[in-house]
Amino acid sequence: MAKTKNNEQQHIPVITAKTLTFFEKYINNPSPTGYEWEGQRLWLDYIKPYVDDTFIDNYGTAVAVLNPEAEYKVVIEAHSDEISWFVNYITKEGLIYVIRNGGSDHQIAPSKRVNIHGDKGIIKAVFGWPAIHTRGGEKEESPSLKNIFLDCGCTTKEEVEQLGIHVGSVITYEDEFMVLNDRYYVGRALDNRAGGFMIAEVARLLKENKKKLPFGLYIVNAVQEEVGLRGAEMITQRIKPNIAIVTDVTHDTQTPMINKITQGDLACGKGPVISYAPAVQINLNKLLIETAEEKQIPFQRQASSRITGTDTDAFAYSNGGVPSALISLPLRYMHTTVEMIHKEDVDNVIRLIYEVLQKIKNGQDFRSFKA
């Protein structure tokens, strides 16, 4: 952070117009859990000029590597998948009932436009809902998995199937990226393709600033986080890292109906969130905090009682224990189509990861204590 004449911190943007164009394209591209490959192709195409090597595992986790010959390995990681739906049942009248693929919110579904990814390409559809005039009675029925349904304009089950739609076809929302009040990025799947974008930007900064790291840096964009951290579980066994720094999103708790006593006091625009949890290795976490303080990067703190609920847990408890830490991006309206993140927070997460990598020494031992 630079300082003004009044000694106030002045934000220095990291993201350029060119990189923002990629970010928008990356967010708008659907990457539902289990079907992440198109988004992974975009990400790999973007990051390739900044790294020495890339590879993809059997389930689609994409990895870009700097110094692949080095024995000491550091991972920076995000996940690429977004929440979605599966076709579960098609009625004889051509209406479609769904089940979740990840943590999709049934309450936001009615009146949403969606894309059904069928065998013959994308088919447009809508989540229908009875008009307010027809919903009588003292107690209205709320949206639930039992009553939300898709209408793709067909009148029979056979007509739906002729479009290439079948049980198991995946469904994504079509809401797209926008900038709100020149302050927030808004879109679906910012959880956590914003993370994939940020770790790619770290690679770009290292390359453009000609920074040489004394270890192998593995930039990991994992799949299947939304269904149980599965991509991270697989790739950590393959890489066998010495350290892992994970970035994901966390809740901005400043909007209505969120209890700060239970959810913490976190806000968009106040900086990256550094977590405290059993999976977070204490000395690696101290390095994050010391780096943020030294480089005058604003940050917030969050505590998790048992698990972080992020890929941090998968890395930490793998391979006999990998020192791991979590840097979260504050986000409003998680698992909706209007997720919001602050532009300055995105820049500052990138800056914090970029700076802390330059503090890590080759072969550094982060054990909590030594015998």
C-alpha positions as CSV (number, residue, x, y, z in Angstrom):
1,M,0.0,0.0,0.0
2,A,1.2,3.5,-0.9
3,K,0.4,6.4,1.5
4,T,-1.1,9.8,0.7
5,K,0.1,13.1,2.2
6,N,-2.4,12.6,5.0
7,N,-0.7,9.2,5.8
8,E,-3.7,7.3,4.6
9,Q,-3.3,4.1,2.7
10,Q,-3.9,4.4,-1.1
11,H,-5.0,1.3,-2.9
12,I,-2.8,0.3,-5.9
13,P,-4.8,-1.9,-8.4
14,V,-3.2,-5.2,-9.4
15,I,-5.7,-6.2,-12.1
16,T,-5.4,-4.7,-15.5
17,A,-8.0,-4.2,-18.2
18,K,-6.6,-7.2,-20.1
19,T,-6.8,-9.5,-17.1
20,L,-10.3,-8.3,-16.2
21,T,-11.4,-9.3,-19.6
22,F,-10.2,-12.9,-18.9
23,F,-11.8,-12.8,-15.5
24,E,-15.2,-11.9,-17.0
25,K,-14.9,-14.6,-19.6
26,Y,-13.8,-17.2,-17.0
27,I,-16.7,-16.4,-14.7
28,N,-19.3,-16.5,-17.5
29,N,-18.2,-19.9,-18.6
30,P,-20.1,-22.7,-16.9
31,S,-18.0,-25.2,-14.9
32,P,-20.4,-27.3,-12.8
33,T,-19.0,-30.0,-10.5
34,G,-17.8,-33.0,-12.5
35,Y,-17.9,-31.0,-15.8
36,E,-15.3,-28.4,-15.3
37,W,-13.2,-29.0,-18.4
38,E,-14.2,-25.9,-20.5
39,G,-13.3,-23.6,-17.6
40,Q,-10.1,-25.5,-17.0
41,R,-9.1,-25.0,-20.7
42,L,-9.7,-21.3,-20.4
43,W,-7.6,-21.1,-17.2
44,L,-4.7,-23.1,-18.6
45,D,-4.7,-21.1,-21.8
46,Y,-4.4,-17.9,-19.7
47,I,-1.7,-19.1,-17.3
48,K,0.6,-21.0,-19.7
49,P,2.7,-18.0,-20.7
50,Y,3.6,-17.4,-17.1
51,V,4.7,-20.9,-16.1
52,D,7.2,-23.7,-17.0
53,D,4.8,-26.7,-17.3
54,T,1.2,-27.7,-16.9
55,F,-0.7,-30.9,-16.4
56,I,-4.2,-32.2,-15.8
57,D,-5.2,-35.2,-13.6
58,N,-7.8,-37.9,-14.4
59,Y,-10.7,-35.9,-13.0
60,G,-9.8,-32.5,-14.4
61,T,-7.8,-30.7,-11.8
62,A,-5.5,-28.3,-13.7
63,V,-1.9,-27.6,-12.4
64,A,0.6,-25.0,-13.6
65,V,4.2,-25.3,-12.4
66,L,7.1,-23.1,-11.9
67,N,10.5,-24.8,-11.3
68,P,9.1,-28.4,-11.7
69,E,12.6,-29.9,-11.1
70,A,12.7,-28.6,-7.5
71,E,12.4,-31.1,-4.7
72,Y,10.7,-28.6,-2.2
73,K,7.1,-28.0,-3.4
74,V,4.8,-25.2,-2.5
75,V,1.1,-25.3,-3.6
76,I,-1.2,-22.3,-4.0
77,E,-4.7,-23.6,-4.7
78,A,-8.3,-22.6,-5.5
79,H,-11.2,-24.7,-6.8
80,S,-12.9,-24.3,-10.2
81,D,-16.3,-25.9,-9.8
82,E,-19.6,-24.2,-9.4
83,I,-22.9,-25.3,-7.8
84,S,-25.4,-26.7,-10.3
85,W,-28.3,-29.1,-10.7
86,F,-28.9,-32.5,-12.2
87,V,-32.0,-33.6,-14.1
88,N,-33.7,-36.2,-11.9
89,Y,-37.1,-36.8,-13.2
90,I,-39.0,-35.9,-16.4
91,T,-42.8,-35.9,-16.2
92,K,-45.1,-37.1,-19.0
93,E,-46.1,-33.4,-19.5
94,G,-42.4,-32.5,-20.2
95,L,-41.6,-30.8,-16.9
96,I,-38.3,-31.5,-15.3
97,Y,-37.5,-32.1,-11.6
98,V,-34.0,-31.7,-10.3
99,I,-31.5,-32.7,-7.5
100,R,-28.5,-30.7,-6.3
101,N,-25.0,-31.0,-7.7
102,G,-23.2,-29.3,-4.8
103,G,-24.9,-26.8,-2.4
104,S,-27.4,-25.3,-4.8
105,D,-30.0,-23.1,-3.0
106,H,-33.6,-24.2,-3.8
107,Q,-35.1,-20.9,-2.5
108,I,-33.5,-18.8,-5.2
109,A,-34.5,-21.1,-8.1
110,P,-38.0,-19.9,-9.0
111,S,-38.0,-17.7,-12.1
112,K,-34.3,-18.2,-12.8
113,R,-33.2,-18.9,-16.4
114,V,-30.9,-21.9,-16.8
115,N,-28.9,-23.8,-19.4
116,I,-29.4,-27.6,-19.6
117,H,-26.3,-29.2,-20.9
118,G,-27.7,-32.0,-23.0
119,D,-26.3,-34.4,-25.5
120,K,-27.1,-32.1,-28.4
121,G,-25.8,-28.9,-26.8
122,I,-27.2,-26.3,-24.5
123,I,-31.0,-26.1,-24.1
124,K,-32.5,-23.0,-22.5
125,A,-35.1,-23.5,-19.7
126,V,-36.6,-21.7,-16.8
127,F,-37.5,-22.6,-13.2
128,G,-41.2,-22.1,-13.3
129,W,-43.3,-21.0,-10.3
130,P,-47.1,-20.5,-9.9
131,A,-48.3,-16.9,-10.2
132,I,-49.0,-15.1,-7.0
133,H,-52.7,-14.9,-8.0
134,T,-53.0,-18.7,-7.9
135,R,-51.3,-19.3,-4.6
136,G,-54.2,-19.2,-2.2
137,G,-54.7,-20.4,1.4
138,E,-53.4,-19.2,4.7
139,K,-50.0,-20.9,4.4
140,E,-48.1,-20.5,1.2
141,E,-45.9,-23.4,0.0
142,S,-42.2,-22.4,0.0
143,P,-39.8,-23.5,-2.8
144,S,-38.2,-26.9,-2.0
145,L,-36.6,-29.7,-3.9
146,K,-40.0,-31.4,-3.9
147,N,-41.7,-28.6,-5.9
148,I,-39.2,-26.6,-8.0
149,F,-39.2,-27.6,-11.6
150,L,-37.9,-26.7,-15.0
151,D,-39.9,-25.8,-18.1
152,C,-38.0,-26.0,-21.4
153,G,-41.0,-25.4,-23.6
154,C,-41.9,-29.0,-24.2
155,T,-45.2,-30.7,-23.7
156,T,-44.2,-34.3,-23.5
157,K,-41.4,-36.4,-22.0
158,E,-40.5,-37.6,-25.5
159,E,-40.1,-34.1,-26.7
160,V,-37.7,-33.3,-23.9
161,E,-35.6,-36.4,-24.7
162,Q,-35.5,-35.5,-28.4
163,L,-33.6,-32.3,-27.3
164,G,-30.9,-34.5,-25.9
165,I,-32.0,-34.0,-22.2
166,H,-31.9,-37.1,-20.0
167,V,-31.7,-38.0,-16.3
168,G,-28.2,-36.8,-15.3
169,S,-28.0,-33.9,-17.6
170,V,-26.4,-31.0,-15.7
171,I,-28.0,-27.6,-15.3
172,T,-26.3,-24.2,-14.7
173,Y,-27.7,-20.7,-14.2
174,E,-27.0,-18.2,-17.0
175,D,-26.5,-15.0,-15.0
176,E,-23.4,-13.2,-16.1
177,F,-20.6,-11.1,-14.7
178,M,-20.9,-7.3,-14.0
179,V,-19.3,-4.5,-12.1
180,L,-21.5,-2.8,-9.5
181,N,-20.8,0.9,-8.6
182,D,-17.2,0.5,-9.8
183,R,-16.6,-1.2,-6.5
184,Y,-17.9,-4.8,-6.6
185,Y,-17.6,-7.7,-9.1
186,V,-20.9,-9.5,-9.3
187,G,-21.7,-12.9,-10.8
188,R,-22.4,-16.5,-10.3
189,A,-19.5,-18.9,-9.4
190,L,-17.3,-16.2,-7.9
191,D,-17.1,-19.1,-5.3
192,N,-14.5,-20.0,-6.3
193,R,-13.4,-19.1,-9.8
194,A,-12.4,-15.8,-8.3
195,G,-9.8,-17.9,-6.5
196,G,-8.6,-19.5,-9.7
197,F,-8.3,-16.1,-11.2
198,M,-6.3,-14.8,-8.3
199,I,-3.7,-17.6,-8.2
200,A,-3.3,-17.2,-12.0
201,E,-2.6,-13.5,-11.4
202,V,0.1,-14.4,-8.9
203,A,1.8,-16.4,-11.6
204,R,1.5,-13.4,-13.9
205,L,3.1,-11.0,-11.4
206,L,6.0,-13.4,-10.7
207,K,6.7,-13.7,-14.4
208,E,6.3,-10.0,-15.3
209,N,8.4,-8.9,-12.3
210,K,11.0,-11.6,-13.0
211,K,10.8,-13.1,-9.6
212,K,12.8,-16.4,-9.1
213,L,11.5,-18.7,-6.4
214,P,13.9,-21.2,-4.8
215,F,11.3,-24.0,-4.8
216,G,8.8,-25.6,-7.1
217,L,5.5,-23.6,-7.2
218,Y,2.4,-25.7,-8.0
219,I,-0.6,-23.5,-9.0
220,V,-3.6,-25.8,-8.5
221,N,-7.1,-25.2,-9.8
222,A,-8.9,-28.2,-8.3
223,V,-12.2,-29.8,-9.2
224,Q,-15.1,-31.1,-7.1
225,E,-14.7,-29.0,-4.0
226,E,-18.4,-28.3,-3.8
227,V,-19.1,-32.0,-3.2
228,G,-16.5,-32.7,-0.5
229,L,-13.0,-31.4,-1.4
230,R,-12.5,-34.4,-3.8
231,G,-10.2,-32.7,-6.3
232,A,-7.9,-31.5,-3.6
233,E,-7.8,-35.0,-2.0
234,M,-6.7,-36.5,-5.3
235,I,-4.1,-33.9,-6.4
236,T,-2.3,-33.6,-3.1
237,Q,-1.5,-37.3,-3.2
238,R,0.0,-36.8,-6.6
239,I,2.0,-33.6,-5.9
240,K,3.0,-34.4,-2.3
241,P,3.6,-30.8,-1.4
242,N,5.7,-29.5,1.5
243,I,3.4,-26.5,2.0
244,A,-0.1,-25.5,0.8
245,I,-1.7,-22.1,0.7
246,V,-5.4,-22.3,-0.2
247,T,-7.6,-19.4,-1.2
248,D,-11.4,-19.6,-1.2
249,V,-14.3,-17.4,-0.2
250,T,-15.9,-16.6,3.1
251,H,-19.1,-14.8,4.2
252,D,-19.4,-11.0,4.4
253,T,-21.5,-10.8,7.5
254,Q,-22.7,-7.1,7.1
255,T,-26.0,-7.8,5.3
256,P,-29.3,-8.5,7.0
257,M,-30.2,-11.9,8.6
258,I,-26.6,-12.9,9.4
259,N,-25.6,-13.3,13.1
260,K,-22.1,-11.9,13.8
261,I,-22.0,-13.7,17.1
262,T,-22.0,-17.1,15.3
263,Q,-20.6,-16.1,11.8
264,G,-18.0,-13.5,12.8
265,D,-17.6,-9.8,11.9
266,L,-16.2,-9.8,8.3
267,A,-16.7,-7.2,5.6
268,C,-16.1,-6.8,1.9
269,G,-13.5,-4.1,1.3
270,K,-11.6,-4.6,4.5
271,G,-9.0,-7.1,3.1
272,P,-8.3,-10.8,2.9
273,V,-9.4,-13.0,5.7
274,I,-6.8,-15.1,7.5
275,S,-8.3,-18.2,9.2
276,Y,-7.6,-19.9,12.5
277,A,-8.6,-23.6,12.6
278,P,-7.1,-27.0,13.5
279,A,-6.1,-27.6,9.9
280,V,-4.3,-24.2,9.7
281,Q,-0.6,-24.7,10.6
282,I,0.3,-22.0,13.2
283,N,3.7,-21.1,11.9
284,L,2.7,-20.8,8.3
285,N,-0.2,-18.7,9.5
286,K,2.1,-16.4,11.4
287,L,4.1,-15.9,8.2
288,L,0.9,-14.7,6.4
289,I,0.2,-12.2,9.1
290,E,3.7,-10.9,9.4
291,T,3.8,-10.5,5.6
292,A,0.5,-8.6,5.6
293,E,1.7,-6.3,8.3
294,E,5.1,-5.7,6.8
295,K,3.6,-5.0,3.3
296,Q,0.7,-2.9,4.8
297,I,-1.9,-5.2,3.3
298,P,-5.2,-4.9,5.2
299,F,-6.5,-8.2,6.6
300,Q,-9.2,-9.7,8.8
301,R,-9.3,-12.7,11.0
302,Q,-11.7,-15.6,11.2
303,A,-12.0,-18.6,13.5
304,S,-13.4,-22.1,12.5
305,S,-14.2,-24.4,15.4
306,R,-13.5,-27.8,13.7
307,I,-13.0,-27.6,10.0
308,T,-12.5,-24.8,7.5
309,G,-14.9,-26.4,5.0
310,T,-12.4,-25.7,2.2
311,D,-9.6,-27.5,0.4
312,T,-7.3,-26.5,3.2
313,D,-8.6,-29.5,5.2
314,A,-7.8,-31.9,2.4
315,F,-4.2,-30.7,2.0
316,A,-3.5,-30.4,5.7
317,Y,-4.5,-34.0,6.5
318,S,-2.8,-35.6,3.6
319,N,0.6,-37.2,3.1
320,G,1.2,-37.5,6.9
321,G,0.3,-33.8,7.4
322,V,1.1,-30.8,5.1
323,P,1.5,-27.4,6.7
324,S,-1.5,-25.5,5.2
325,A,-3.1,-22.1,5.5
326,L,-6.2,-20.4,4.2
327,I,-6.6,-16.9,2.7
328,S,-10.3,-16.1,2.1
329,L,-12.0,-13.6,0.0
330,P,-15.0,-11.9,1.7
331,L,-18.2,-12.5,-0.4
332,R,-21.8,-11.5,-0.2
333,Y,-24.7,-13.8,-1.2
334,M,-22.8,-17.1,-1.5
335,H,-24.3,-19.8,-3.6
336,T,-26.6,-17.4,-5.4
337,T,-26.3,-16.0,-8.9
338,V,-25.4,-12.5,-7.6
339,E,-22.3,-13.3,-5.5
340,M,-20.4,-10.0,-4.8
341,I,-16.7,-9.4,-4.0
342,H,-14.9,-6.1,-3.5
343,K,-12.3,-5.1,-6.2
344,E,-9.8,-4.1,-3.6
345,D,-10.1,-7.4,-1.7
346,V,-9.3,-9.3,-5.0
347,D,-6.2,-7.2,-5.5
348,N,-5.1,-7.6,-1.9
349,V,-5.5,-11.4,-1.9
350,I,-3.3,-11.5,-5.0
351,R,-0.7,-9.2,-3.3
352,L,-0.6,-11.2,-0.1
353,I,0.0,-14.6,-1.8
354,Y,2.6,-12.9,-4.1
355,E,4.5,-11.4,-1.2
356,V,4.3,-14.4,1.1
357,L,5.8,-16.7,-1.6
358,Q,8.9,-14.5,-1.6
359,K,9.2,-15.0,2.2
360,I,9.3,-18.8,2.0
361,K,12.8,-20.4,2.1
362,N,13.7,-23.5,0.2
363,G,13.3,-26.5,2.6
364,Q,11.7,-24.3,5.3
365,D,10.5,-26.2,8.3
366,F,7.1,-25.0,9.7
367,R,6.7,-27.5,12.5
368,S,4.9,-26.2,15.6
369,F,7.8,-27.2,17.8
370,K,10.9,-29.4,17.6
371,A,12.0,-32.1,20.0
